[in-house]
Amino acid sequence: MQIEVFRVSRKSSVLPVAVVLAGLALAGCEHPDGMALVAASASATIRTTPQPGAASTTATTTADTTPSAPATTTPEQPPATTTTTATTTVEPPKQAQVPVEPPAPVAPTRTEVEVAEAKVVELTNGERAAHGCPALAADDRLATAARAHSADMAAQNYFDHVSKDGRSFVDRVKAAGYPAPGAENIAAGQRTAEAVVKGWMDSPGHRANILNCKLKTLGVGMARGGSYGIYWTQNFGW
């Protein structure tokens, strides 16, 4: 593993420092400006049979000596039976209107790379907190620059702070829209966020960038490919 550290101060030129470990590479560089993120219905049928009315009696009387005919009683015929059908509609009970709350927004699923990058930011801030430095704010512009550099190193199979086209980390960070680049750490071969942060903390140059309390922001980029299999970049900003 190769560890390469580049440091640039305000008044000095680039001072390369190389450390050889087995299978991993690290390099750090700082900016020239300073030390180096529902109804229902029902039907009912009612049958009504009135009681027969009182009987009607008719008597015939003859004023002669002929014996009177027996009285004839003719009861009135009861009225015909009638059938009445009634239909009743039962209204359902009214239910109280319950307001429907909109579904809670679903957080987008992060990729494996995004999870690893966020972990590096978390671990870096953990190290800073342990040493009395304020947390670095994650910055999308710095992350864009860091991702692009890691992807470029993986695609073109090189490991350096200077891109194949000759651009420095200052050039890349400014091109991503961040006006005040601070420092850069790079690494290759480490398989986890924990491993890469530990590697940087074990290297004086990278450790100095991570623990520079004056730095304010951080962007992290990870990419797979190249001879090391995985590349990491930290870009810091003032």
ChimeraX commands (.cxc) that place a marker at each C-alpha (Angstrom):
marker #1 position 0.00,0.00,0.00 radius 0.5
marker #1 position 1.33,3.39,-0.92 radius 0.5
marker #1 position 0.61,6.53,1.09 radius 0.5
marker #1 position 1.44,9.82,-0.52 radius 0.5
marker #1 position 0.92,13.19,1.16 radius 0.5
marker #1 position 1.08,16.54,-0.56 radius 0.5
marker #1 position 1.09,19.71,1.54 radius 0.5
marker #1 position 1.10,23.24,0.19 radius 0.5
marker #1 position 1.51,26.21,2.52 radius 0.5
marker #1 position 1.04,29.89,1.76 radius 0.5
marker #1 position 4.77,30.51,1.50 radius 0.5
marker #1 position 6.19,27.20,0.37 radius 0.5
marker #1 position 6.09,24.91,-2.65 radius 0.5
marker #1 position 4.71,21.38,-2.74 radius 0.5
marker #1 position 6.54,19.03,-0.38 radius 0.5
marker #1 position 5.90,15.38,-1.27 radius 0.5
marker #1 position 6.07,12.82,1.53 radius 0.5
marker #1 position 5.74,9.13,0.71 radius 0.5
marker #1 position 4.92,6.34,3.16 radius 0.5
marker #1 position 4.76,2.72,2.04 radius 0.5
marker #1 position 2.14,0.41,3.62 radius 0.5
marker #1 position 0.78,-2.86,2.18 radius 0.5
marker #1 position -2.04,-2.51,-0.46 radius 0.5
marker #1 position -3.50,0.91,0.36 radius 0.5
marker #1 position -2.72,4.42,-0.77 radius 0.5
marker #1 position -3.25,7.77,0.88 radius 0.5
marker #1 position -2.41,11.27,-0.18 radius 0.5
marker #1 position -3.17,14.68,1.32 radius 0.5
marker #1 position -2.91,18.15,-0.04 radius 0.5
marker #1 position -3.83,21.56,1.33 radius 0.5
marker #1 position -4.77,24.82,-0.35 radius 0.5
marker #1 position -2.15,27.50,-0.72 radius 0.5
marker #1 position -4.37,29.76,1.42 radius 0.5
marker #1 position -4.07,27.67,4.58 radius 0.5
marker #1 position -3.61,24.36,6.30 radius 0.5
marker #1 position -5.48,21.40,5.03 radius 0.5
marker #1 position -16.94,18.80,3.72 radius 0.5
marker #1 position -73.25,3.69,2.43 radius 0.5
marker #1 position -78.64,3.47,2.85 radius 0.5
marker #1 position -80.78,0.52,3.70 radius 0.5
marker #1 position -84.52,0.00,2.98 radius 0.5
marker #1 position -87.14,-2.21,4.60 radius 0.5
marker #1 position -90.59,-3.26,3.35 radius 0.5
marker #1 position -93.42,-4.15,5.70 radius 0.5
marker #1 position -96.82,-5.61,4.74 radius 0.5
marker #1 position -99.69,-4.84,7.03 radius 0.5
marker #1 position -102.95,-6.88,6.61 radius 0.5
marker #1 position -105.98,-5.23,8.10 radius 0.5
marker #1 position -109.33,-7.11,8.50 radius 0.5
marker #1 position -111.91,-4.90,10.04 radius 0.5
marker #1 position -114.40,-6.47,12.50 radius 0.5
marker #1 position -117.85,-6.99,11.00 radius 0.5
marker #1 position -120.19,-4.12,11.79 radius 0.5
marker #1 position -123.28,-4.58,13.93 radius 0.5
marker #1 position -125.95,-6.80,12.27 radius 0.5
marker #1 position -128.68,-4.97,10.29 radius 0.5
marker #1 position -132.24,-6.20,11.19 radius 0.5
marker #1 position -135.18,-5.78,8.77 radius 0.5
marker #1 position -138.80,-6.55,9.93 radius 0.5
marker #1 position -141.86,-6.78,7.70 radius 0.5
marker #1 position -145.29,-6.23,9.34 radius 0.5
marker #1 position -148.66,-6.89,7.62 radius 0.5
marker #1 position -151.84,-5.34,9.02 radius 0.5
marker #1 position -154.09,-8.24,8.25 radius 0.5
marker #1 position -154.94,-11.35,10.04 radius 0.5
marker #1 position -152.52,-13.44,8.12 radius 0.5
marker #1 position -150.02,-14.65,10.53 radius 0.5
marker #1 position -147.06,-12.56,10.18 radius 0.5
marker #1 position -144.16,-13.98,8.44 radius 0.5
marker #1 position -141.28,-14.79,10.57 radius 0.5
marker #1 position -138.93,-11.96,11.02 radius 0.5
marker #1 position -136.06,-12.07,8.74 radius 0.5
marker #1 position -132.74,-10.94,9.88 radius 0.5
marker #1 position -130.17,-10.25,7.25 radius 0.5
marker #1 position -126.85,-9.41,8.61 radius 0.5
marker #1 position -124.83,-6.95,6.63 radius 0.5
marker #1 position -122.02,-8.46,4.64 radius 0.5
marker #1 position -118.73,-7.60,6.14 radius 0.5
marker #1 position -116.60,-5.39,3.99 radius 0.5
marker #1 position -114.06,-7.09,1.84 radius 0.5
marker #1 position -110.71,-7.70,3.36 radius 0.5
marker #1 position -108.15,-5.20,2.23 radius 0.5
marker #1 position -104.42,-5.43,2.10 radius 0.5
marker #1 position -102.21,-2.44,2.63 radius 0.5
marker #1 position -98.51,-2.43,1.75 radius 0.5
marker #1 position -96.29,0.17,3.33 radius 0.5
marker #1 position -92.69,0.78,2.34 radius 0.5
marker #1 position -90.33,2.33,4.85 radius 0.5
marker #1 position -86.86,3.61,3.98 radius 0.5
marker #1 position -84.36,3.69,6.80 radius 0.5
marker #1 position -81.60,6.22,6.42 radius 0.5
marker #1 position -78.17,5.02,7.56 radius 0.5
marker #1 position -76.58,6.84,10.43 radius 0.5
marker #1 position -74.38,9.66,9.27 radius 0.5
marker #1 position -70.75,9.11,9.96 radius 0.5
marker #1 position -68.55,11.92,11.08 radius 0.5
marker #1 position -66.21,13.14,8.37 radius 0.5
marker #1 position -62.67,12.29,9.36 radius 0.5
marker #1 position -60.04,14.36,7.62 radius 0.5
marker #1 position -57.62,12.27,5.62 radius 0.5
marker #1 position -54.03,13.13,6.26 radius 0.5
marker #1 position -51.65,12.95,3.32 radius 0.5
marker #1 position -49.11,10.11,3.46 radius 0.5
marker #1 position -45.81,10.95,5.03 radius 0.5
marker #1 position -43.06,11.62,2.49 radius 0.5
marker #1 position -40.79,8.66,1.85 radius 0.5
marker #1 position -37.10,9.35,2.06 radius 0.5
marker #1 position -35.28,8.37,-1.12 radius 0.5
marker #1 position -33.23,5.22,-0.86 radius 0.5
marker #1 position -29.50,5.94,-0.79 radius 0.5
marker #1 position -27.06,3.90,-2.80 radius 0.5
marker #1 position -24.18,1.96,-1.27 radius 0.5
marker #1 position -21.76,4.66,-2.41 radius 0.5
marker #1 position -23.85,7.48,-0.88 radius 0.5
marker #1 position -24.07,5.58,2.42 radius 0.5
marker #1 position -20.29,5.12,2.48 radius 0.5
marker #1 position -19.65,8.78,1.67 radius 0.5
marker #1 position -22.02,9.95,4.41 radius 0.5
marker #1 position -20.27,7.62,6.85 radius 0.5
marker #1 position -16.92,9.20,6.07 radius 0.5
marker #1 position -18.37,12.64,6.84 radius 0.5
marker #1 position -19.78,11.31,10.13 radius 0.5
marker #1 position -16.54,9.67,11.17 radius 0.5
marker #1 position -14.49,12.70,10.20 radius 0.5
marker #1 position -16.68,14.95,12.35 radius 0.5
marker #1 position -16.37,12.42,15.16 radius 0.5
marker #1 position -12.62,12.76,15.07 radius 0.5
marker #1 position -12.88,16.55,15.00 radius 0.5
marker #1 position -15.25,16.57,17.99 radius 0.5
marker #1 position -12.86,14.39,19.93 radius 0.5
marker #1 position -10.15,16.94,19.36 radius 0.5
marker #1 position -12.17,20.08,20.06 radius 0.5
marker #1 position -12.88,21.13,16.46 radius 0.5
marker #1 position -16.35,22.16,15.21 radius 0.5
marker #1 position -18.17,19.82,12.83 radius 0.5
marker #1 position -17.73,20.27,9.10 radius 0.5
marker #1 position -20.93,21.02,7.14 radius 0.5
marker #1 position -21.53,18.66,4.20 radius 0.5
marker #1 position -21.41,20.64,0.97 radius 0.5
marker #1 position -22.82,19.33,-2.33 radius 0.5
marker #1 position -20.35,21.30,-4.43 radius 0.5
marker #1 position -17.36,19.86,-2.64 radius 0.5
marker #1 position -18.93,16.39,-2.87 radius 0.5
marker #1 position -19.38,16.84,-6.63 radius 0.5
marker #1 position -15.71,17.67,-7.04 radius 0.5
marker #1 position -14.63,14.80,-4.78 radius 0.5
marker #1 position -16.80,12.23,-6.59 radius 0.5
marker #1 position -15.56,13.37,-9.97 radius 0.5
marker #1 position -11.92,13.04,-8.93 radius 0.5
marker #1 position -12.40,9.57,-7.42 radius 0.5
marker #1 position -14.26,8.45,-10.58 radius 0.5
marker #1 position -11.52,9.89,-12.77 radius 0.5
marker #1 position -8.76,8.10,-10.86 radius 0.5
marker #1 position -10.73,4.82,-11.05 radius 0.5
marker #1 position -11.49,5.20,-14.77 radius 0.5
marker #1 position -7.99,6.22,-15.78 radius 0.5
marker #1 position -6.22,4.05,-13.23 radius 0.5
marker #1 position -4.02,6.61,-11.52 radius 0.5
marker #1 position -3.58,7.94,-7.99 radius 0.5
marker #1 position -2.67,11.59,-7.65 radius 0.5
marker #1 position -3.95,14.98,-6.53 radius 0.5
marker #1 position -3.26,16.28,-10.03 radius 0.5
marker #1 position -5.72,15.07,-12.67 radius 0.5
marker #1 position -4.54,13.61,-15.97 radius 0.5
marker #1 position -5.55,16.91,-17.59 radius 0.5
marker #1 position -3.27,18.81,-15.27 radius 0.5
marker #1 position -5.92,20.29,-12.92 radius 0.5
marker #1 position -5.25,20.58,-9.21 radius 0.5
marker #1 position -7.86,20.09,-6.49 radius 0.5
marker #1 position -8.20,23.89,-6.34 radius 0.5
marker #1 position -9.16,23.94,-10.03 radius 0.5
marker #1 position -11.65,21.08,-9.61 radius 0.5
marker #1 position -13.33,22.53,-6.52 radius 0.5
marker #1 position -13.73,25.98,-8.06 radius 0.5
marker #1 position -15.10,24.43,-11.27 radius 0.5
marker #1 position -17.77,22.70,-9.13 radius 0.5
marker #1 position -18.85,26.14,-7.86 radius 0.5
marker #1 position -17.16,26.32,-4.46 radius 0.5
marker #1 position -15.15,29.52,-4.20 radius 0.5
marker #1 position -12.78,28.76,-1.32 radius 0.5
marker #1 position -11.01,25.38,-1.57 radius 0.5
marker #1 position -9.20,24.39,1.60 radius 0.5
marker #1 position -7.55,20.99,1.40 radius 0.5
marker #1 position -7.83,17.55,-0.14 radius 0.5
marker #1 position -7.24,13.99,1.11 radius 0.5
marker #1 position -7.26,11.03,-1.25 radius 0.5
marker #1 position -6.94,7.29,-0.60 radius 0.5
marker #1 position -7.24,4.03,-2.52 radius 0.5
marker #1 position -7.82,0.38,-1.65 radius 0.5
marker #1 position -9.64,0.77,1.69 radius 0.5
marker #1 position -12.91,-1.22,1.59 radius 0.5
marker #1 position -14.90,0.63,4.25 radius 0.5
marker #1 position -15.45,4.17,5.51 radius 0.5
marker #1 position -14.00,3.17,8.86 radius 0.5
marker #1 position -10.83,1.86,7.24 radius 0.5
marker #1 position -10.20,4.93,5.13 radius 0.5
marker #1 position -10.75,7.40,7.97 radius 0.5
marker #1 position -8.45,5.36,10.21 radius 0.5
marker #1 position -5.81,5.35,7.48 radius 0.5
marker #1 position -6.02,9.13,7.14 radius 0.5
marker #1 position -5.87,9.64,10.91 radius 0.5
marker #1 position -2.77,7.44,11.08 radius 0.5
marker #1 position -1.02,9.66,8.53 radius 0.5
marker #1 position 0.26,13.01,9.84 radius 0.5
marker #1 position -0.56,15.03,6.71 radius 0.5
marker #1 position -4.11,13.73,6.34 radius 0.5
marker #1 position -4.70,13.98,10.07 radius 0.5
marker #1 position -3.66,17.64,9.96 radius 0.5
marker #1 position -6.31,18.34,7.29 radius 0.5
marker #1 position -9.04,16.49,9.22 radius 0.5
marker #1 position -8.19,18.26,12.47 radius 0.5
marker #1 position -7.76,21.73,10.99 radius 0.5
marker #1 position -10.33,23.55,13.12 radius 0.5
marker #1 position -10.45,26.51,10.72 radius 0.5
marker #1 position -11.92,24.45,7.88 radius 0.5
marker #1 position -15.73,24.69,7.67 radius 0.5
marker #1 position -17.09,22.35,4.98 radius 0.5
marker #1 position -16.51,18.89,3.54 radius 0.5
marker #1 position -17.42,16.85,0.49 radius 0.5
marker #1 position -16.61,13.14,0.08 radius 0.5
marker #1 position -16.52,11.04,-3.08 radius 0.5
marker #1 position -16.04,7.30,-3.56 radius 0.5
marker #1 position -15.70,5.35,-6.82 radius 0.5
marker #1 position -14.96,1.76,-7.75 radius 0.5
marker #1 position -12.55,0.59,-10.43 radius 0.5
marker #1 position -8.89,0.81,-11.32 radius 0.5
marker #1 position -6.06,-1.26,-9.97 radius 0.5
marker #1 position -6.90,-0.47,-6.33 radius 0.5
marker #1 position -10.59,-1.36,-6.77 radius 0.5
marker #1 position -11.86,1.63,-4.80 radius 0.5
marker #1 position -10.87,5.30,-4.57 radius 0.5
marker #1 position -11.74,7.96,-1.99 radius 0.5
marker #1 position -11.50,11.76,-2.03 radius 0.5
marker #1 position -12.12,14.33,0.70 radius 0.5
marker #1 position -12.44,17.98,-0.34 radius 0.5
marker #1 position -12.41,20.58,2.44 radius 0.5
marker #1 position -13.47,24.20,2.20 radius 0.5
marker #1 position -12.83,27.41,4.14 radius 0.5
marker link #1:1,2 radius 0.2
marker link #1:2,3 radius 0.2
marker link #1:3,4 radius 0.2
marker link #1:4,5 radius 0.2
marker link #1:5,6 radius 0.2
marker link #1:6,7 radius 0.2
marker link #1:7,8 radius 0.2
marker link #1:8,9 radius 0.2
marker link #1:9,10 radius 0.2
marker link #1:10,11 radius 0.2
marker link #1:11,12 radius 0.2
marker link #1:12,13 radius 0.2
marker link #1:13,14 radius 0.2
marker link #1:14,15 radius 0.2
marker link #1:15,16 radius 0.2
marker link #1:16,17 radius 0.2
marker link #1:17,18 radius 0.2
marker link #1:18,19 radius 0.2
marker link #1:19,20 radius 0.2
marker link #1:20,21 radius 0.2
marker link #1:21,22 radius 0.2
marker link #1:22,23 radius 0.2
marker link #1:23,24 radius 0.2
marker link #1:24,25 radius 0.2
marker link #1:25,26 radius 0.2
marker link #1:26,27 radius 0.2
marker link #1:27,28 radius 0.2
marker link #1:28,29 radius 0.2
marker link #1:29,30 radius 0.2
marker link #1:30,31 radius 0.2
marker link #1:31,32 radius 0.2
marker link #1:32,33 radius 0.2
marker link #1:33,34 radius 0.2
marker link #1:34,35 radius 0.2
marker link #1:35,36 radius 0.2
marker link #1:39,40 radius 0.2
marker link #1:40,41 radius 0.2
marker link #1:41,42 radius 0.2
marker link #1:42,43 radius 0.2
marker link #1:43,44 radius 0.2
marker link #1:44,45 radius 0.2
marker link #1:45,46 radius 0.2
marker link #1:46,47 radius 0.2
marker link #1:47,48 radius 0.2
marker link #1:48,49 radius 0.2
marker link #1:49,50 radius 0.2
marker link #1:50,51 radius 0.2
marker link #1:51,52 radius 0.2
marker link #1:52,53 radius 0.2
marker link #1:53,54 radius 0.2
marker link #1:54,55 radius 0.2
marker link #1:55,56 radius 0.2
marker link #1:56,57 radius 0.2
marker link #1:57,58 radius 0.2
marker link #1:58,59 radius 0.2
marker link #1:59,60 radius 0.2
marker link #1:60,61 radius 0.2
marker link #1:61,62 radius 0.2
marker link #1:62,63 radius 0.2
marker link #1:63,64 radius 0.2
marker link #1:64,65 radius 0.2
marker link #1:65,66 radius 0.2
marker link #1:66,67 radius 0.2
marker link #1:67,68 radius 0.2
marker link #1:68,69 radius 0.2
marker link #1:69,70 radius 0.2
marker link #1:70,71 radius 0.2
marker link #1:71,72 radius 0.2
marker link #1:72,73 radius 0.2
marker link #1:73,74 radius 0.2
marker link #1:74,75 radius 0.2
marker link #1:75,76 radius 0.2
marker link #1:76,77 radius 0.2
marker link #1:77,78 radius 0.2
marker link #1:78,79 radius 0.2
marker link #1:79,80 radius 0.2
marker link #1:80,81 radius 0.2
marker link #1:81,82 radius 0.2
marker link #1:82,83 radius 0.2
marker link #1:83,84 radius 0.2
marker link #1:84,85 radius 0.2
marker link #1:85,86 radius 0.2
marker link #1:86,87 radius 0.2
marker link #1:87,88 radius 0.2
marker link #1:88,89 radius 0.2
marker link #1:89,90 radius 0.2
marker link #1:90,91 radius 0.2
marker link #1:91,92 radius 0.2
marker link #1:92,93 radius 0.2
marker link #1:93,94 radius 0.2
marker link #1:94,95 radius 0.2
marker link #1:95,96 radius 0.2
marker link #1:96,97 radius 0.2
marker link #1:97,98 radius 0.2
marker link #1:98,99 radius 0.2
marker link #1:99,100 radius 0.2
marker link #1:100,101 radius 0.2
marker link #1:101,102 radius 0.2
marker link #1:102,103 radius 0.2
marker link #1:103,104 radius 0.2
marker link #1:104,105 radius 0.2
marker link #1:105,106 radius 0.2
marker link #1:106,107 radius 0.2
marker link #1:107,108 radius 0.2
marker link #1:108,109 radius 0.2
marker link #1:109,110 radius 0.2
marker link #1:110,111 radius 0.2
marker link #1:111,112 radius 0.2
marker link #1:112,113 radius 0.2
marker link #1:113,114 radius 0.2
marker link #1:114,115 radius 0.2
marker link #1:115,116 radius 0.2
marker link #1:116,117 radius 0.2
marker link #1:117,118 radius 0.2
marker link #1:118,119 radius 0.2
marker link #1:119,120 radius 0.2
marker link #1:120,121 radius 0.2
marker link #1:121,122 radius 0.2
marker link #1:122,123 radius 0.2
marker link #1:123,124 radius 0.2
marker link #1:124,125 radius 0.2
marker link #1:125,126 radius 0.2
marker link #1:126,127 radius 0.2
marker link #1:127,128 radius 0.2
marker link #1:128,129 radius 0.2
marker link #1:129,130 radius 0.2
marker link #1:130,131 radius 0.2
marker link #1:131,132 radius 0.2
marker link #1:132,133 radius 0.2
marker link #1:133,134 radius 0.2
marker link #1:134,135 radius 0.2
marker link #1:135,136 radius 0.2
marker link #1:136,137 radius 0.2
marker link #1:137,138 radius 0.2
marker link #1:138,139 radius 0.2
marker link #1:139,140 radius 0.2
marker link #1:140,141 radius 0.2
marker link #1:141,142 radius 0.2
marker link #1:142,143 radius 0.2
marker link #1:143,144 radius 0.2
marker link #1:144,145 radius 0.2
marker link #1:145,146 radius 0.2
marker link #1:146,147 radius 0.2
marker link #1:147,148 radius 0.2
marker link #1:148,149 radius 0.2
marker link #1:149,150 radius 0.2
marker link #1:150,151 radius 0.2
marker link #1:151,152 radius 0.2
marker link #1:152,153 radius 0.2
marker link #1:153,154 radius 0.2
marker link #1:154,155 radius 0.2
marker link #1:155,156 radius 0.2
marker link #1:156,157 radius 0.2
marker link #1:157,158 radius 0.2
marker link #1:158,159 radius 0.2
marker link #1:159,160 radius 0.2
marker link #1:160,161 radius 0.2
marker link #1:161,162 radius 0.2
marker link #1:162,163 radius 0.2
marker link #1:163,164 radius 0.2
marker link #1:164,165 radius 0.2
marker link #1:165,166 radius 0.2
marker link #1:166,167 radius 0.2
marker link #1:167,168 radius 0.2
marker link #1:168,169 radius 0.2
marker link #1:169,170 radius 0.2
marker link #1:170,171 radius 0.2
marker link #1:171,172 radius 0.2
marker link #1:172,173 radius 0.2
marker link #1:173,174 radius 0.2
marker link #1:174,175 radius 0.2
marker link #1:175,176 radius 0.2
marker link #1:176,177 radius 0.2
marker link #1:177,178 radius 0.2
marker link #1:178,179 radius 0.2
marker link #1:179,180 radius 0.2
marker link #1:180,181 radius 0.2
marker link #1:181,182 radius 0.2
marker link #1:182,183 radius 0.2
marker link #1:183,184 radius 0.2
marker link #1:184,185 radius 0.2
marker link #1:185,186 radius 0.2
marker link #1:186,187 radius 0.2
marker link #1:187,188 radius 0.2
marker link #1:188,189 radius 0.2
marker link #1:189,190 radius 0.2
marker link #1:190,191 radius 0.2
marker link #1:191,192 radius 0.2
marker link #1:192,193 radius 0.2
marker link #1:193,194 radius 0.2
marker link #1:194,195 radius 0.2
marker link #1:195,196 radius 0.2
marker link #1:196,197 radius 0.2
marker link #1:197,198 radius 0.2
marker link #1:198,199 radius 0.2
marker link #1:199,200 radius 0.2
marker link #1:200,201 radius 0.2
marker link #1:201,202 radius 0.2
marker link #1:202,203 radius 0.2
marker link #1:203,204 radius 0.2
marker link #1:204,205 radius 0.2
marker link #1:205,206 radius 0.2
marker link #1:206,207 radius 0.2
marker link #1:207,208 radius 0.2
marker link #1:208,209 radius 0.2
marker link #1:209,210 radius 0.2
marker link #1:210,211 radius 0.2
marker link #1:211,212 radius 0.2
marker link #1:212,213 radius 0.2
marker link #1:213,214 radius 0.2
marker link #1:214,215 radius 0.2
marker link #1:215,216 radius 0.2
marker link #1:216,217 radius 0.2
marker link #1:217,218 radius 0.2
marker link #1:218,219 radius 0.2
marker link #1:219,220 radius 0.2
marker link #1:220,221 radius 0.2
marker link #1:221,222 radius 0.2
marker link #1:222,223 radius 0.2
marker link #1:223,224 radius 0.2
marker link #1:224,225 radius 0.2
marker link #1:225,226 radius 0.2
marker link #1:226,227 radius 0.2
marker link #1:227,228 radius 0.2
marker link #1:228,229 radius 0.2
marker link #1:229,230 radius 0.2
marker link #1:230,231 radius 0.2
marker link #1:231,232 radius 0.2
marker link #1:232,233 radius 0.2
marker link #1:233,234 radius 0.2
marker link #1:234,235 radius 0.2
marker link #1:235,236 radius 0.2
marker link #1:236,237 radius 0.2
marker link #1:237,238 radius 0.2
view
